[in-house]
Amino acid sequence: MTAAELGTLPPLQALRHSASLPLSDFRLAMRRLTGAVTLVATHDGQTLAGLTATAVTSFSAEPARLLACVNLKGSTFRAIAESRRMSVNLLAYRHLDLAQQFGGAPTPQAQRFEPGRWGTLATGAPVLLDALAVFDCVVDEMMVAHSHAAMIGEIKAVLLSPRNEAPLLYSDGQYTTLADLGETA
């Protein structure tokens, strides 16, 4: 395909003022985006807070930074905004129960941290000691847009599991993991 075959672009102003995509269409399309499951956790000096997140990605290698999107309405956002530190804990498939506990179950924040082995690294944020990988971050920037904040975390320490395990993934509205590529259907 060439640029000529695509034709002319619609005016940007018209696109900005056109109707937004219906929420149901957005949700259906985003369900197809498979993501690694993480726990984003913090401690503001008094309260532990955390949530299950798939909206996490690398941001830059030099300096080492990642990006995590957090809902503004939750107590985890408020605690991260106050403490300016967070951990991002990459979960293995065996952490499914923990992901569900942090992912919207009506569990008080402090009780979410009762299962699992928790500790701290450089920033004092709680880290899941047996996660596949842990990124311990100071929040460098927060960009608020609509319902969420994009948190850019400067990674101060990492902890890597010595075990090679299947990651916990979220796809099409359910938790899953990778199939062994050597298996046949």
C-alpha positions in Angstrom: 0.0 0.0 0.0 1.2 3.5 -0.8 0.4 6.8 0.8 -1.4 7.8 -2.4 -3.7 4.8 -2.1 -4.6 5.8 1.4 -5.9 9.2 0.3 -5.9 12.4 2.2 -6.0 12.6 6.0 -9.2 13.9 7.7 -8.6 17.3 9.5 -7.2 16.7 13.0 -9.6 19.3 14.5 -12.6 17.4 13.1 -11.2 14.1 14.6 -10.7 15.7 18.0 -14.3 17.0 18.1 -15.9 13.9 16.8 -17.7 11.4 19.1 -15.5 9.3 21.3 -15.3 5.5 20.8 -18.1 3.8 22.7 -16.9 2.3 26.0 -18.2 -1.1 25.1 -16.2 -1.2 21.9 -13.1 -0.1 23.8 -13.5 -2.8 26.4 -14.1 -5.5 23.9 -11.0 -4.6 21.9 -8.8 -4.2 25.0 -9.8 -7.6 26.2 -7.8 -9.0 23.2 -4.6 -7.3 24.5 -2.8 -9.9 26.6 -0.7 -8.5 29.4 1.6 -9.6 32.1 0.1 -9.4 35.6 1.8 -7.3 38.2 1.2 -6.1 41.7 1.9 -2.4 42.2 2.5 -1.8 45.9 3.4 1.1 48.2 3.7 2.2 51.8 3.1 5.9 52.7 4.6 5.7 56.1 1.4 4.4 57.7 -0.7 2.4 55.3 0.2 -0.4 52.9 -1.6 -0.2 49.6 -1.5 -2.2 46.4 -3.4 -3.3 43.3 -3.3 -5.8 40.4 -2.2 -4.1 37.2 -1.5 -5.1 33.6 -0.9 -1.5 32.3 2.8 -1.7 33.1 5.6 -1.4 30.6 9.3 -0.4 30.2 9.8 3.3 29.6 13.5 3.8 29.2 16.7 1.8 29.8 19.0 4.8 30.5 18.0 5.8 33.0 16.1 2.7 34.0 12.4 3.6 34.2 9.0 1.9 33.9 5.5 3.2 33.4 2.5 2.0 35.5 -1.0 3.3 35.1 -3.1 3.6 38.3 -6.7 4.6 38.8 -7.1 8.0 40.5 -10.1 6.8 42.5 -8.2 4.1 44.4 -6.4 4.3 47.7 -3.2 3.0 46.0 -3.0 6.1 43.9 -3.3 8.3 46.9 -0.6 6.4 48.8 1.8 6.4 45.8 1.2 10.2 45.4 2.0 10.7 49.0 5.0 8.4 49.3 6.4 8.8 45.8 7.6 5.2 45.9 6.2 2.0 44.5 7.2 -1.5 43.7 6.1 -3.4 40.5 6.1 -7.1 41.2 5.8 -9.4 38.1 3.7 -12.5 39.0 4.2 -16.1 38.2 1.1 -18.3 37.4 1.3 -19.7 41.0 0.4 -16.2 42.3 -3.1 -16.3 40.8 -4.8 -16.1 44.2 -2.7 -13.1 45.2 -3.6 -11.4 41.9 -7.3 -11.9 42.5 -6.9 -10.7 46.1 -5.3 -7.4 45.0 -7.5 -7.1 41.9 -10.8 -5.8 43.1 -11.9 -8.3 45.7 -13.5 -6.4 48.6 -10.4 -7.0 50.8 -9.1 -4.2 53.0 -5.7 -3.0 51.9 -3.7 -4.2 54.9 -5.2 -7.8 54.6 -4.1 -8.0 50.9 -0.5 -8.2 52.2 -1.1 -11.1 54.7 -0.5 -13.9 52.2 2.9 -14.0 50.4 6.4 -13.2 51.5 6.9 -9.5 51.6 10.0 -7.4 52.3 11.7 -4.2 51.2 14.6 -3.2 49.0 16.0 0.4 48.4 12.9 2.6 48.6 11.0 1.0 51.5 8.1 0.1 49.3 6.8 -3.5 49.9 8.1 -6.1 47.5 6.9 -9.6 46.9 10.1 -11.6 47.6 9.2 -14.6 45.4 7.9 -12.7 42.4 9.4 -13.4 38.9 11.0 -9.9 39.0 10.6 -7.0 41.3 11.2 -3.4 40.3 11.6 -1.0 43.3 11.0 2.6 42.2 10.9 6.2 43.1 8.1 8.0 41.3 9.9 10.4 38.9 6.8 11.8 37.3 3.0 11.5 37.4 0.9 12.4 34.4 -2.8 12.6 35.2 -5.3 12.2 32.4 -9.0 11.6 32.9 -9.4 8.6 35.2 -5.8 7.4 35.6 -2.3 8.6 36.3 0.7 7.3 34.4 3.4 6.8 37.0 7.0 6.9 35.7 9.1 5.0 38.2 12.8 5.4 38.3 14.0 1.9 39.1 16.4 1.9 42.1 16.7 -1.8 42.6 15.6 -5.1 41.1 15.1 -8.6 42.5 15.1 -11.5 40.1 13.7 -15.0 40.9 16.3 -17.8 40.5 13.3 -20.0 39.3 12.2 -20.2 35.7 8.4 -20.2 36.0 5.4 -19.6 33.8 4.2 -15.9 34.0 0.7 -15.0 35.0 -1.1 -13.3 32.1 -4.5 -11.7 31.6 -6.3 -12.1 28.3 -9.9 -12.0 27.2 -11.2 -11.4 30.7 -9.4 -14.2 32.4 -6.1 -15.2 33.9 -3.9 -17.6 31.9 -0.3 -18.4 31.2 1.8 -19.4 28.2 1.3 -22.9 26.7 4.4 -25.0 26.4 5.4 -24.5 22.8 6.5 -28.1 22.5 2.9 -29.4 23.1 0.6 -30.3 20.3 -3.1 -29.5 20.2 
